[in-house]
Protein backbone atom coordinates (compact mmCIF):
# COMPACT_ATOMS: atom_id res chain seq x y z
CA UNK A 1 0.00 0.00 0.00
CA UNK A 2 1.45 3.34 -1.09
CA UNK A 3 -0.02 6.58 0.26
CA UNK A 4 0.89 10.06 -0.95
CA UNK A 5 1.03 13.02 1.41
CA UNK A 6 1.76 15.94 -0.90
CA UNK A 7 5.18 14.99 -2.34
CA UNK A 8 5.96 12.48 0.42
CA UNK A 9 5.25 8.76 0.44
CA UNK A 10 4.25 6.28 3.14
CA UNK A 11 4.51 2.60 2.17
CA UNK A 12 3.17 -0.42 4.03
CA UNK A 13 4.70 -3.67 2.77
CA UNK A 14 4.80 -7.34 3.74
CA UNK A 15 7.86 -9.00 5.24
CA UNK A 16 7.79 -11.31 2.22
CA UNK A 17 8.67 -8.41 -0.06
CA UNK A 18 12.38 -8.00 -0.69
CA UNK A 19 14.10 -4.65 -0.38
CA UNK A 20 17.51 -3.20 -1.16
CA UNK A 21 19.25 -1.56 1.79
CA UNK A 22 21.04 0.75 -0.62
CA UNK A 23 17.68 2.24 -1.61
CA UNK A 24 17.23 3.88 1.81
CA UNK A 25 19.09 6.55 3.73
CA UNK A 26 18.14 5.14 7.14
CA UNK A 27 17.15 1.61 8.21
CA UNK A 28 15.58 1.03 11.63
CA UNK A 29 14.61 -2.14 13.49
CA UNK A 30 11.15 -1.58 14.96
CA UNK A 31 11.76 -4.09 17.76
CA UNK A 32 14.72 -2.08 19.03
CA UNK A 33 14.38 1.53 17.93
CA UNK A 34 11.86 4.33 18.24
CA UNK A 35 11.12 6.87 15.52
CA UNK A 36 12.48 10.35 15.97
CA UNK A 37 10.06 13.24 15.61
CA UNK A 38 12.23 14.66 12.82
CA UNK A 39 13.09 12.43 9.85
CA UNK A 40 15.48 12.86 6.96
CA UNK A 41 15.56 11.37 3.47
CA UNK A 42 14.19 7.87 2.88
CA UNK A 43 13.49 5.73 5.95
CA UNK A 44 12.91 1.97 6.18
CA UNK A 45 11.44 0.35 9.32
CA UNK A 46 11.78 -3.42 9.44
CA UNK A 47 9.74 -5.39 11.99
CA UNK A 48 7.31 -2.48 12.18
CA UNK A 49 4.30 -2.50 14.52
CA UNK A 50 1.06 -0.55 14.79
CA UNK A 51 2.79 1.94 17.07
CA UNK A 52 5.02 2.89 14.15
CA UNK A 53 1.96 3.49 11.96
CA UNK A 54 0.66 5.95 14.57
CA UNK A 55 4.05 7.63 14.85
CA UNK A 56 4.46 8.03 11.10
CA UNK A 57 0.97 9.51 10.72
CA UNK A 58 1.69 11.96 13.53
CA UNK A 59 5.04 12.91 11.98
CA UNK A 60 3.41 13.40 8.58
CA UNK A 61 1.11 16.03 10.12
CA UNK A 62 3.94 18.06 11.63
CA UNK A 63 5.40 21.01 9.78
CA UNK A 64 8.72 20.59 11.61
CA UNK A 65 9.09 16.86 10.89
CA UNK A 66 12.31 17.22 8.89
CA UNK A 67 13.19 16.81 5.24
CA UNK A 68 11.97 13.26 4.74
CA UNK A 69 10.69 12.01 1.41
CA UNK A 70 9.43 8.51 2.21
CA UNK A 71 8.86 6.08 5.08
CA UNK A 72 8.53 2.38 4.28
CA UNK A 73 7.22 0.07 7.02
CA UNK A 74 7.62 -3.70 6.73
CA UNK A 75 5.18 -5.89 8.67
CA UNK A 76 5.06 -9.54 9.62
CA UNK A 77 1.28 -9.38 9.07
CA UNK A 78 0.34 -6.66 6.59
CA UNK A 79 -3.47 -6.87 6.66
CA UNK A 80 -3.98 -5.57 10.25
CA UNK A 81 -1.51 -2.76 9.58
CA UNK A 82 -3.48 -1.62 6.52
CA UNK A 83 -6.74 -1.77 8.46
CA UNK A 84 -5.29 0.19 11.36
CA UNK A 85 -3.88 2.84 9.03
CA UNK A 86 -7.25 3.36 7.33
CA UNK A 87 -9.01 3.63 10.69
CA UNK A 88 -7.04 6.78 11.47
CA UNK A 89 -8.75 8.68 8.64
CA UNK A 90 -12.10 9.55 7.15
CA UNK A 91 -12.22 7.48 3.94
CA UNK A 92 -13.38 9.17 0.73
CA UNK A 93 -13.62 7.38 -2.61
CA UNK A 94 -13.19 9.01 -5.99
CA UNK A 95 -12.86 7.89 -9.59
CA UNK A 96 -11.57 9.23 -12.86
CA UNK A 97 -10.10 8.37 -16.19
CA UNK A 98 -7.25 8.47 -18.64
CA UNK A 99 -9.01 9.23 -21.93
CA UNK A 100 -7.66 8.42 -25.42
CA UNK A 101 -8.97 9.66 -28.76
CA UNK A 102 -8.82 7.98 -32.17
CA UNK A 103 -5.59 9.86 -33.01
CA UNK A 104 -3.73 8.31 -30.08
CA UNK A 105 -3.68 11.48 -27.99
CA UNK A 106 -4.54 11.54 -24.29
CA UNK A 107 -6.57 14.05 -22.31
CA UNK A 108 -5.27 16.13 -19.43
CA UNK A 109 -6.85 18.96 -17.47
CA UNK A 110 -5.27 21.97 -15.78
CA UNK A 111 -6.56 22.53 -12.26
CA UNK A 112 -5.22 24.76 -9.49
CA UNK A 113 -1.87 25.30 -11.15
CA UNK A 114 -1.11 21.66 -12.04
CA UNK A 115 -1.81 19.25 -14.87
CA UNK A 116 -4.13 16.51 -13.74
CA UNK A 117 -6.52 13.79 -14.91
CA UNK A 118 -10.28 14.30 -14.60
CA UNK A 119 -11.75 12.70 -11.49
CA UNK A 120 -14.14 13.40 -8.61
CA UNK A 121 -15.81 12.00 -5.52
CA UNK A 122 -18.25 9.15 -5.85
CA UNK A 123 -21.85 9.78 -4.96
CA UNK A 124 -23.57 7.71 -2.29
CA UNK A 125 -23.73 4.02 -3.32
CA UNK A 126 -22.31 4.88 -6.76
CA UNK A 127 -20.10 2.24 -8.39
CA UNK A 128 -16.55 3.37 -9.11
CA UNK A 129 -16.84 2.73 -12.86
CA UNK A 130 -20.09 4.73 -13.08
CA UNK A 131 -18.60 7.58 -11.08
CA UNK A 132 -15.51 7.67 -13.24
CA UNK A 133 -17.60 8.04 -16.41
CA UNK A 134 -19.80 10.72 -14.85
CA UNK A 135 -16.89 12.79 -13.53
CA UNK A 136 -14.91 12.70 -16.76
CA UNK A 137 -17.93 13.71 -18.83
CA UNK A 138 -18.89 16.49 -16.40
CA UNK A 139 -15.40 17.95 -15.98
CA UNK A 140 -14.53 17.91 -19.70
CA UNK A 141 -17.96 18.07 -21.37
CA UNK A 142 -17.24 15.08 -23.60
CA UNK A 143 -18.73 11.61 -24.14
CA UNK A 144 -16.60 8.59 -23.28
CA UNK A 145 -16.75 4.81 -23.14
CA UNK A 146 -15.21 2.77 -20.34
CA UNK A 147 -12.32 0.40 -21.00
CA UNK A 148 -10.15 -1.46 -18.46
CA UNK A 149 -9.35 -0.37 -14.93
CA UNK A 150 -5.79 0.89 -14.65
CA UNK A 151 -5.20 1.01 -10.89
CA UNK A 152 -6.19 2.85 -7.72
CA UNK A 153 -4.17 5.37 -5.74
CA UNK A 154 -4.23 6.67 -2.16
CA UNK A 155 -3.47 10.15 -0.88
CA UNK A 156 -4.22 12.09 2.28
CA UNK A 157 -5.16 15.67 3.02
CA UNK A 158 -6.81 17.77 5.72
CA UNK A 159 -10.31 19.10 5.05
CA UNK A 160 -12.11 21.30 7.59
CA UNK A 161 -9.77 20.08 10.30
CA UNK A 162 -10.35 16.40 9.55
CA UNK A 163 -7.76 13.96 8.22
CA UNK A 164 -8.97 12.42 4.98
CA UNK A 165 -7.66 9.37 3.12
CA UNK A 166 -8.85 9.35 -0.48
CA UNK A 167 -8.91 6.22 -2.61
CA UNK A 168 -9.10 7.09 -6.31
CA UNK A 169 -10.08 4.48 -8.90
CA UNK A 170 -8.61 5.03 -12.37
CA UNK A 171 -9.93 3.69 -15.69
CA UNK A 172 -8.82 3.79 -19.28
CA UNK A 173 -11.48 5.40 -21.49
CA UNK A 174 -12.16 6.01 -25.16
CA UNK A 175 -13.49 9.35 -26.36
CA UNK A 176 -16.74 9.11 -28.33
CA UNK A 177 -17.48 12.80 -28.87
CA UNK A 178 -15.40 15.87 -27.96
CA UNK A 179 -17.08 18.46 -30.21
CA UNK A 180 -18.27 20.47 -27.19
CA UNK A 181 -15.22 19.87 -25.00
CA UNK A 182 -14.61 22.58 -22.42
CA UNK A 183 -13.32 22.80 -18.82
CA UNK A 184 -15.73 22.76 -15.89
CA UNK A 185 -14.79 26.13 -14.44
CA UNK A 186 -16.78 25.67 -11.23
CA UNK A 187 -14.43 22.77 -10.40
CA UNK A 188 -11.40 25.07 -10.81
CA UNK A 189 -10.49 23.52 -14.17
CA UNK A 190 -9.16 26.14 -16.57
CA UNK A 191 -7.95 24.00 -19.49
CA UNK A 192 -8.77 20.66 -21.12
CA UNK A 193 -6.25 19.53 -23.69
CA UNK A 194 -5.45 16.59 -25.98
CA UNK A 195 -1.73 15.86 -25.73
CA UNK A 196 0.87 13.87 -27.61
CA UNK A 197 3.27 11.67 -25.64
CA UNK A 198 5.94 14.37 -25.90
CA UNK A 199 3.54 16.98 -24.51
CA UNK A 200 2.53 14.64 -21.70
CA UNK A 201 6.17 14.18 -20.70
CA UNK A 202 6.39 17.95 -20.21
CA UNK A 203 3.04 18.17 -18.39
CA UNK A 204 4.06 15.42 -15.95
CA UNK A 205 6.81 17.67 -14.65
CA UNK A 206 4.03 19.73 -13.10
CA UNK A 207 1.55 17.25 -11.67
CA UNK A 208 0.82 15.22 -8.52
CA UNK A 209 2.84 12.12 -7.54
CA UNK A 210 -0.26 9.92 -7.68
CA UNK A 211 -0.82 10.91 -11.33
CA UNK A 212 2.64 9.58 -12.17
CA UNK A 213 1.52 6.21 -10.77
CA UNK A 214 -1.53 6.17 -13.06
CA UNK A 215 0.62 6.84 -16.13
CA UNK A 216 3.18 4.22 -15.08
CA UNK A 217 0.49 1.55 -14.64
CA UNK A 218 -1.14 2.52 -17.95
CA UNK A 219 2.16 2.27 -19.80
CA UNK A 220 2.90 -1.10 -18.18
CA UNK A 221 -0.48 -2.46 -19.34
CA UNK A 222 0.09 -1.06 -22.84
CA UNK A 223 3.47 -2.78 -23.14
CA UNK A 224 2.08 -6.12 -21.90
CA UNK A 225 -0.77 -6.01 -24.41
CA UNK A 226 1.57 -5.64 -27.39
N, C-alpha and C positions, 0 to 999 in steps of 0.2 A: 504494500500500500504506500503510495507516494502522495504527499499532501503539500501543496504550495501555500506559502505565507508570503505574499508579495514576491520578492525574488529569492526567497529562502525555501529550503526543502526539508521536510521531515519524512523519513522513510521507516516503515515497520516491516521487517523481513523475518523469515524463518531461519532457524539455526541450520537447516538443511542447505540453505543457499550459500554458495561459496563467495568469498570476498578477497580482494587483494589489499594487503596492508599498505602497500605503496600508494593506494588511491586516497588515503586519509591522512590528514595532518596530525590527528590525535586519536589514539585508541585506548579506551577505558574498559576495565573489567567491572561490570555492574555488581558482582558479588563482593568486590573489595573497595571500590571507589565511589565517591559521591560526585555529582555534577557541580561544577562551579556556577555561580550566578552569571558570570561573564564568559562567553565562549569565543573561540577564534577559529576561523577556517572551517575545515570539514572534520566532523567528529564521528567516531564509530564507538558504539557501546555494545560490547558482547555480553552475553548473559544478562540482558536487560530484564527489568521487572516493571510492574505497573507503577511503582513509585517513580521510575525514570520517565514514564509517559507523562505523569503529572508535572514533574520538574521541567521537562522540555516544553510543555504547553505554557507553563508559567514564564519560562525564559523567553519564549517567542512573543509574549505580550509586553515584555519590558523594552523600553527605548534605550536602556543602558546595558543591554545584554551582550555587548561586544560585536566584533565584526565576523560573525559566523555565517557560513553560507549553507551548510547542511548538517543535519544530525541523523545518523542511521542507527536504529536500535534493532538488535538481533535477539529473538525470543525462542526459548525452548518450545513454547506453545503459542503460536501466532494468533489464533482465533480469539482467545480472551483479551489479548492486547488490543486488537482491532475494535472489539466491542467496547472495551473500556474507553478507548480514545474517542469513539463516536459519542459516547454518553456524556462527554464533557462539553458538547456543543448542541445548539439547535440545528437540526438537519434540514436543509433545503435542497430540493431536486430541481434541476434545470435540464434543458435539452436544446440542441442546435445542430447545424449541419455544415458540411463542406460541399458546396454546390459546384458542379461542372456543367459547362455548356457543350454544344455539339462541335465547337472549334477547339476543345481541349483546354479552354481557360477556366480558372477557378475564381470564385467570388469571395471578396473580402469587404468588410465594412470598416469605417473609421469612426471610432467612438471615444470621446473623452481623451483625445490626444494620442491614441494608439490604434494600430490596425488590429482587427479582431475578426472572429467568425460570428455570424448571427446566431443568437441563442437567447433563451429566456426561461423564467420559472414556469414549472408545470402548474396547471390548475388542479384543483382538488379532484382526486381520483382519475386524473388524466394519465393515459399511458405515455411513456417516454417518446415512442415513435410518433404518436399523434401530436404531442406537444412540440416536438422538433419541427415537424412540417408546419404547424401553425405559426410558430415563432419566426421561422425563416420567411414565410410568405408575408407576415405582418411587417417585419423589420425592413424587408427589401422590396415589397410590393411586386412579387413575382409568383409564378406558379411552378411548383416542383414536384418531383416524384421520388419516393423513398427508395434507396438502395440498401446496401449492407451497413450494419453498425460498425463503426471504426473502433471506438473505445469509450471509456469514461474517465473523467479526471476529477480530482478533489482539490479544493482550495478553501482557505478560511479568511474571514474578515469580521470586523465588528460593525454591527448595525444597531443603532439606537441603544448602545451600551451592552448589547448581547453578542456573545461569541457564536458565529455562524460557521457551519461546515457545509459547503455546497458540493453536491455531486452532480456533475454535468455529463449527460449522455450525448455522444456525438455520432452522427450518421452521414454516410455518403449520400448525396442527392443528385438528381439530374434535373436540369432546368427545362421546363416545358414552354414557358412564355415569359419573356423579360421586356416586352414592348412598353410596359408602364413602370419599369423599375425606377425606384426612387428611395432615398433614405427615410426612415421613420424618425422625424426630427424630435418628436416628443419623447423618444427613448435615447436622446442625445447622440443620435447617429447623424453625421454630417456628410458622409460619402459612401456610396456603394459602387464597387468597381470590379470589372472582370480583369484578371491579371494573368500574364504569361508566367512561366516558371521563373524566368529571370526577374520579373517584377516582384514576384512573391518572395524571392530570396532577399530582396531589398526591404520589403515590408516587414519581414520577420525579424529584422534588426530593431524594430520598434513595435513589439507586441508583448503579450504576457507569457510567462514560462509554460503555462498549461497549454497554450495554443501550439507551442513547439511540439509538445507531446502528440497532439492530434495529427499534425503534419507528419511526424515521424512514423506513427502507426499507419497512416494512410499510405505513405510511400512504401512501407514494409509489405502491406497487403498488395499493393500494385506490383511490386517486384515478384512476389510469390505467385501471382496469377498469370505471369507471363510464361 
